Amino acid sequence: MDLIDLEMMGGFEQAAPAIRAAAATGLPVWVGFSCLTGRDGVVRAYDDSPFSTALTEDLALLADLAHGDMAVTVMHTLTEDTAPALEIVRRHWPGVTGAYAHSGRWVDPEWEFDDSISHEDYLSAAQRWVEMGAQIIGGCCAIGPEYIRLLRERLT
């Protein structure tokens, strides 16, 4: 199946023009928000700005752009921030949802994976995302083929 996957959207201002352009093709569109939980406990789409809006605000604006073949995912997000972000998506998005987290951290000039999550711990997190209603499950940075193999074998 052909589709357009808009990954690492940093909020509505970045996502809106990309969604409009992708939707014009007639192909299904997946919109992937990279999220983080701030020190204030608010989940935001990550955009390098100290003034980024709450994910709830981004999703409220996104509803006006929705079309039948659109999915919203939480992606390229730390595993521990994925479930809170997915919970917000599930509350504000009536369509297909998904989650594919990353592990490790960026230390300029590259990713460090010395603190990567174990295969079993990632599976446990993914099982929770499924229980929360996510239909698309996968992995991003440092979540390689062995993780995905385990997800395929054990997720029901």
N, C-alpha and C positions, 0 to 999 in steps of 0.2 A: 504494500500500500504506500503510495506517495503521500507525503505531508510536509508541511513546513514547521520546523521546530525553532521557535524563537527563544534562545537560551540566554540566561544571565540578564534578564530584564531588571533594571534597577528602579522600578517604579513606573507609575502610569505615564509620566511625561516621556520616558524612553520607549515604553511599550506601545503606546497608542499609534504613532505613525507606522511602526513596524507591523502591528496587527492589521491596520487598514490596508497596507500594501500587500501583506500576505493573503488576506481575505479576498482581495481583488483577483487572485489567481484561481479561486474556486476550489483550491485544495484544503483539506483539513488543516487546522492550525493548532499547535501546542504552544502555550506561552509559559515559559519557565522563569519563575522569580527566584533569585538568589536572596536569601533572607538572613537576618541576624537579629538576635534579641539584645537590645540596648541595655545599658546599665540601669535605665529607668524601668526595665521590664517590658517595654513596648517592642513588638515584632515589626520590623521594617524590611522593605525591599532594599537591598544593599546598593548604594549608589555613590559612595565616597563623600557624601555631603553630610555635614552635621545637621542640616535642615531637612533631611529626608522625611517623607510622610509615613504614617503608620500604614501597614499592609492593609488594614481594614479600609482606609481611605482609598488606596489604589484599587482595591477590588470593587468598591462602590462605583467608581468611575468606569471601571472596566465593563461593568454590566451593560452599559450602553453600546459597547462594541461587539458584544457576544453574537455568535452565530452558531448554527446547529452542529458544526463539526469542530468545535473548539474545546480544548482541554487546558486546564491550568495546573501547573506542576510547581512543586517546591524543589529546586535543584541547586547543585553547587552550593550547598548549605551544610554547615557542620551537623553531624548526626543529632546532637543534643538540641539543636535549634529547629530541626525539621518537623518534629511532632507539633510543637506549639504553632509553627507557621501553617502546617497542614490543617490544624484545627480551625484556624481563622479562615483558610480557603474553603473548607467544608461548610462553615457557617454562612459564607457570603457568595459561594459559587455553586449554582445548582447542577452544573454539568459534570463531565468527567474530570477527575483529579488524579494526581500522581505525585510520587516522591522519589528522588534519587540524590542522596547526600554524597558528600565527599569526606575524606579523612586527610589528616595532615594539616600543614599550615604553610602559608607563603612567607618565606624569609628571603628577602631580596638577595640575589636575583632569581631564585627558583623555589619550587615546592620542596618541603621536607616531609618525609613520610615515616620518621622514626617513632612517632606516637600513633601510628595507624590503628584503627579499631580492629579487633579480631573478627574472623569470619562469623563465628557464632554470635557475637554481640551485634554485628551488623544484621544478621538474620533476625535476631530478636527485635531489633528496631523496625525492620521491614515488616515483620509480622504485626507489630503494633500499627503501622501505617495502613496495612490491609484492614485490620479491625476498625480503623477510623474511616474506612470507605475508599481508600485510594485504589484505583484500578490500574494505574501505570506504576511499576516499581522497577528501579534499576540502580545504577551507581554512577558517580562522577569521579573526579580525581582520586587516585589511589584505590578505588574500588574496582579491581580487575576481574579477569575471567574466573578465578576460583570463587570469588564472592558471588558472581552472577550464577555460576554453576550451582552453588549451594541454594541460592534463592529459587532457581528453577526446580531443583529437586524437592525442596521442603515447603515452599509456599503452596497453600491450597486455595 
